[in-house]
Amino acid sequence: MILFEKFGQHQPLNRQAERYAKEGVPLSLSTLADQVGACAAVLMPLFQRIEAHVLAAERLHGDDTTVPVLAKGKTDTGRLWVYVRDDKPFAGPAPPAAIFYYSRDRRGAHPIGHLATWSGVLQADAYGGYGELYAPGRQPAPVLEAGRWAHARRKFFELADVEAAAHSKARGQKPKSVYPLALEAVVRIDAIFAIEREILGLSPVERKEVRQARSKPLVAELEAWLHETRDKLTRAHDLAKAIHYMLRRWPSFVRFLDDGRVCLSNNAAERALRGIALGRKSWLFCGSDRGGQRAATLYSLIVTAKMNDVDPQVWLADVLARIAEHHAQQIDELLPWNWRSSAASARAA
């Protein structure tokens, strides 16, 4: 309950301690923190198995978010990184899973270290720290970048959002400029997304066939329109910047046409990070680097359980009760996608 409340329901330990005290169960904050640390250590074999499963994927979603970390009289800005394996969009049989890592900063050395032995298609933002992963001579093999169409669309949408501009004006704020050409870009990109919704869940071969027949002509028209429109604008124009963002990374944006596994968005990673974004408003900061590392371990377990439609609290309660006596060679039986509660196992026997 303590683990799920903190990492699944975003309730900090001090708030939990206050609630337990009112219910007649006095637990000090240090006791709760010790229990979190002990559980994170006990559950580490499951974290490692989830990590191995995620890094066995041929395509990953990657993203990161800030996490305040308590430092001497202040807070530093740490990072939580996530890599998600989700093969459902192309009917892959592998169960979904997410692995989190913590770092004190956002240096490119971190994702390079996380993915040191991995190669495949990475769907992530345009963060420069990934650059070394994409290098042609990189070992064991180069990572292939897949551009985020949803992210590129957002840049145009913000420049075409008439309603947001009207709201700003009504509040007495200076509204952002609205450009009809930005709206045209949104319409063109939305036509590509409409095709993607039709082929969601089909096999990679089927998705590629549809994309080659229907999406490829739309993408070619969009590329020509982007070049033509950019040539009419100054380099400093907001719309020109949005266009340049796409054209500079065009090979990564068109990769989906030749690979049915690639998605147009990075929503899988963004969904995995959503709980952290919500939690920051409640628990405010991690108490230390060690606390950040424990958080990464437990977020990996809880988010993966949710992705497999398993109740995280029920799963954690059962696993913590069994893991000490569970045979190490059969640890995979306790992974969320393989798990059967001890009561269900007893009934089956």
TAKA-V383373 format. One record per backbone hydrogen bond with DSSP energy under -1.0 kcal/mol. CO is the residue of the C=O (numbers start at 1). NH is the residue of the N-H. Records with the same first field share a line. If there is no record, write none. Layout:
CO = NH ; NH
This chain:
1 = 5
2 = 6
3 = 7
4 = 8 ; 9
5 = 11
12 = 16
13 = 17
14 = 18
15 = 19
16 = 20
17 = 21
18 = 22
19 = 23
20 = 25
21 = 24
28 = 32
29 = 33
30 = 34
31 = 35
32 = 36
33 = 37
34 = 38
35 = 39
36 = 40
37 = 41
38 = 42
39 = 43
43 = 46 ; 47
44 = 48
45 = 49
46 = 50
47 = 51
48 = 52
49 = 53
50 = 54
51 = 55
54 = 57
58 = 121
60 = 123
61 = 84
63 = 82
65 = 80
67 = 78
68 = 286
69 = 76
71 = 74
74 = 71
76 = 69
78 = 67
79 = 103
80 = 65
81 = 101
82 = 63
83 = 99
84 = 61
85 = 97
87 = 90 ; 92
88 = 91
89 = 201
97 = 85
99 = 83
101 = 81
103 = 79
107 = 110
108 = 112
109 = 113
110 = 114
111 = 115
113 = 116
115 = 118
120 = 144
121 = 60
122 = 146
123 = 62
127 = 130
128 = 131
130 = 133 ; 134
133 = 143
135 = 138
144 = 122
148 = 152
149 = 153
150 = 154
151 = 155
152 = 156
153 = 157
154 = 158
157 = 160
159 = 179
160 = 162
161 = 165
162 = 166
163 = 167
164 = 168
165 = 169
166 = 170
167 = 171
168 = 173
169 = 172
179 = 183
180 = 184
181 = 185
182 = 186
183 = 187
184 = 188
185 = 189
186 = 190
187 = 191
189 = 193
190 = 194
191 = 195
192 = 196
193 = 197
194 = 198
195 = 199
199 = 202
203 = 207
204 = 208
205 = 209
206 = 210
207 = 211
208 = 212
209 = 213
210 = 214
211 = 216
215 = 219
216 = 220
217 = 221
218 = 222
219 = 223
220 = 224
221 = 225
222 = 226
223 = 227
224 = 228
225 = 229
226 = 230
227 = 231
229 = 232
230 = 233
234 = 237
237 = 241
238 = 242
239 = 243
240 = 244
241 = 245
242 = 246
243 = 247
244 = 248
247 = 250
249 = 252 ; 253
250 = 254
252 = 147
254 = 257
255 = 258
259 = 262
264 = 149 ; 150
266 = 270
267 = 271
268 = 272
269 = 273
273 = 277
274 = 278
275 = 279
276 = 280
279 = 282 ; 283
280 = 284
283 = 285
286 = 70
288 = 292
289 = 293
290 = 294
291 = 295
292 = 296
293 = 297
294 = 298
295 = 299
296 = 300
297 = 301
298 = 302
299 = 303
300 = 304
301 = 305
302 = 306
303 = 307
304 = 308
305 = 310
306 = 309
311 = 315
312 = 316
313 = 317
314 = 318
315 = 319
316 = 320
317 = 321
318 = 322
319 = 323
322 = 325
327 = 330
328 = 331
330 = 333
331 = 334
332 = 335
335 = 338 ; 339
341 = 345
342 = 346
343 = 347
344 = 348
345 = 349
